[in-house]
């Protein structure tokens, strides 16, 4: 037998007011009827939820847990009902999706296509990988696009992309060509790495540098603070000793040259959402993406 949402709503009012009279007026019902409903809820739970003290009502430990459950279940019920009504009316709900640096236009196109198929609008908001878990947990974002590995607590992840990084640089100092296994640490000796600030995506930042170090390449790092492609191209073309790391799909600029890298770090992108988010619109979008990528879903909040 499940929860009686009406009784949970009544209990929430009593628990927040800590006064039956005020709660009854708030709910526009008679106080005796409210008392009977709370007693019925306590019978269902099998424990007292409220106790009287010299200072008035107080929640028992079971009452505190029931109040938390009531708030969560009632909020999810209201969101689900709203989503179903919107769907029936032909309304396309807008989902706020966090967008971190390093997400390519090809993946954004896939997310937009999935949103269209799922009947939702995708509204992208710039936010770093470090910022997104907190924004998601507070409900300020509905979904996020994150670079793995990333610690996300109680969020869920669906991997959307997994590809090796390669080396990209300007044409003034060409990168070696024709190597069957990709460039080695010796081929990159003396080259500096144009990379992003660790605070943007600590897990991904460390994964890449640790993988390079394991292969014998420990470059001097120059931080690029701009998200703009034009700034990256300018830096790489102006300094012949400067290189960066990107997947092959992002290496399309005519002034730059891309080469594969031996033992390359992986560029992995995941869709993130709050565990237990029961909204129909959120479920439709990540289900639509999962049906096309066959992605892995993290059960413990971490993959990669």
Phi, psi and omega in degrees: 000134183268183179289145170269108186296327179296316179294324177297321179294318177297315181296320178303318180296315180295318183294326180280326180275332187051041181196120183295321181296312180295321180295320179297317178295321178298323182270351181062043175228167179286144182298318178301321179295320178297316180300319179296321181292323178292320177298320179295322178294318178299324177294319178297317182287327182085026180201155174287136181257338182226149174223148180268137176234179178295340180260002180121205181283150176215144178284138170279169175305320177294326178293320177299315180295321180291324177296317177299316179295320181298313180299317181293311183294320180292319179295318179293323178297316180294319179296316181296316179298319179296318179297319181293318177297318178297318180297316180295330181274359181082011180279138178259105180295144179267129178253129179275117185245122178290138183233113180267163175296144179099000177268119186281162181295334178295318179290322177299321178297322178293321179293318178298318179296319178294322178297317178300316181294329181273356179075033178230162175261135177260114179249109185273139180230126179297128176198137181289164176298328179289329182277328191298318180304318180291320178296322177293316182294330179275355180081013179276344169232150177267323179216165177220154173247115190235148173272129180270161355285149180212138175273121185233015176061240184265013176281160176254150181233142172233117181287128181254334183213145178207105183212155181284149172277151174230176184263135178231139180204172179285164184280352182293330175230087188302145174281149178303151183234161171078013179278123186297325182260004182094173181293146179253177178299323179296323180294337184256007181302132179086353178272138175265151184257123173275114187222177184260166179294132182304329183297339180289317183207079186303316183297312181293317178306309183291321179303314183294311183293324179292322179293319177296318180296322179296333178272001177097005181249115179238080188284156166289133185258132172249121183280131174257118185268356182260143175273350187282135177299323182300324179292319179296315180299317180300314181295318182289326181278334182280331184242109183293344180268357185263133177226169175219179182235124179213158172292160181301324184296337181264359184261072186242001184283133185295339181272000183240154179239136181244140176224147176292158183238129179294135181061038189294144170297158180265141174257104185241133181238135181232148170271133182239145174208164182291131175297130181088002177290109186268010183293136182299320183296317178296315181298319181297319184290312182288334175291321178296316178294318181297326182292337182262326185263343185060034189289159175275140175251131178279129176273334186252012178087004180212130169225153180105000000 
